[in-house]
Amino acid sequence: MRFFFICSHQIQNLVPLFVELDKKKVIDFKVIFWEKLDDYHFDYEFNNKINFKFNKFENYKYYCLSKNKNNSKEIFSFLNKILITFKLLTFLFKERRNFDSVLIYGYYFPNIISSIFLKFLGKKIILRSVSYNLGIRNFIKKFSRNIYYRFSNIFIDRFWSICKLNTEFFKSFGVKESKISLIESSQIYKSFVFANEEEFVAIKDRIISQNKILLNKKIILFVGKLIEKKRPLFLLEAFIESKINDDWVLLIAGDGYYRKEILDFINNNKTKNISFLGFQNLQEILTLYSLSEIVVLPSDYGETHGNVLMEATQFKCALIASNRVGIYPELIDNNIGLVFDGSNKLDLIKKLENLTNDKILLEELKMNSFEYSEKIKPTYVANKMLEDLIKK
């Protein structure tokens, strides 16, 4: 079976999955990217030029419709999507004899228009998305979403859901449950990023030597883009107002539009154990997980799956998330973290205090978290995809 995976750009947590799918002998696998995003590029949400220092193009077959974008915002501009639609349709027509099945990653209109075209070519079409029904929307937005998603779903043969809320999203827009398969979201893992254990230890030692505040402390970690929906200031306020003892330190790792506000906040609260690390590359992020006891994602509506939480499970991190993060039901069901009411800062404070004061609960969540990490390894996810792909 010949299988194309259509994706907007090089999303880092998908790369190990691509490598695993490429190993499967029963399929001829290839990724089709809209764009080739430069390793060193401007990210509009990080509000800075970044480089995760991670090779995104090794050990799997791929083709890029366009070359060398150096600004992530350009990928999703309306004009570029129009251009990509024509390029994608042209490519798929030329390659029509070289594939049987196509996965489209996301409900972007170039993908949906392509799925309509592919339907007429008699191809099997699978959709993978991180969409949810979380959030408050007015009547017009609800109505337009209902029309767009229900129409789009007519042309899809299979839906690969990543979690409970994703499944409910598909069903709410007319998808029959029999057409949905739960296949968890694959994540980056340590041995894929580090050449060996010595490299990992060297980076860990460097981070500790550069941040003396980490010595003899237990770490609560926030990592990600410093933007409104991620709510890093909400977490800082909760940490300051909580009764967490001095054994704990809060690390903020990332960059974005709230950088100045966060630095000002930390400078105005020097009595508390808070440290700002700035942007971290992928190796540094994974190392920070390994140093941490708890990872927190306090996001508001607009957050998608919560990849940072999932990445952290391989390092036995307990998790705290708002009920506005897509993966939050799985935190409860698998007992790997605590979930707080996203509208209630006092509830976040309570969860922080509970988890930092209850050693038994902390250890239980950490061990469960590590067990859960097996379900989101690329090998596990690739096998589930392959099983569903070859169903008659």
Buried (B, 14 or more C-beta within 10 A) or exposed (E): BBBBBBBBBBBBBBBBBBBBBBEBEEBBBBBBBBBBBBBEBBBBBBBBBBEBEBEBBEEBEBEBBBEEBEBBEBBBEEEBBEBBBEBBBEBBEEBEEEBBBBBBBBBBBBBBBBBBBBBEEEBBBBBBBBBBBBEEEEEEEEEEBEEBBEEBBEBBBBBBBBBBBBBBBBBBBEBEEEBBBBBBBBBBBBEBBBEEEEEBEBBBEEBBEEBEEBEEBBBBBBBBBBBBEBBBBBBBBBBBEBEBEEEBBBBBBBBBBBBEEBEEBBEEBEEBBBBBBEBBBBBBBBBBBBBBBBBBBBBBBEBBBBBBBBBBBBBBBBBBBBBBBBBBBBBBEBBBBBBBBBEEBEBBBBBBBEBBEEEEBBEBBBBBBBEBBEBBBBBBBBBBBBEBBEEE
